[in-house]
Amino acid sequence: MAMLLPCLWLLNSVDLAWLLNLWSCLKKFLKERADFFVDLFVRVSNQVAVNMYTQLGYSVYRTVIEYYSASNGEPDEDAYDMRKALSRDTEKKSIIPLPHPVRPEDIE
C-alpha cells in the first residue's frame, strides 16, 4: 500500500495507521454493497489528490464545469468526477470517460 501513496511520508505513524485502516474498511464496505462504481470530486488544480486517487484505481470520468464556488471574486473552479469500477461492473462500463464536460446541474 505504501507504494500507492507517494505522499505518505508526510503522515506520522498514527495518521498512516488510521488512513490504511479506513481504506481497508471502505474497500470491504464497497465490496459488500454490490454497486457498479464509487465516485468522488476533486478540484482540477489539486494534482496531488488527482495523482493519489489515480494510483488508488480511480480514473477521470468527466469534468464538471464550475463545480467549486470561489471566494474573493476569483472564478469558480472545475472539478474532476473520478470513478472507480467495483466488482459488479465486470465490463468497466461505468468508468468510460465522457467526451465532453458537464455542468453541476447536469449531474444525476
Secondary structure, 3 states (H helix, E strand, C coil): CHHHCCCHHHCCHHHHHHHHHHHHHHHHHHHHHCCCEEEEEEECCCHHHHHHHHHCCCEEEEEEEEEECCCCCCCCEEEEEEEEECCCCCCCHHHCCCCCCECHHHCC
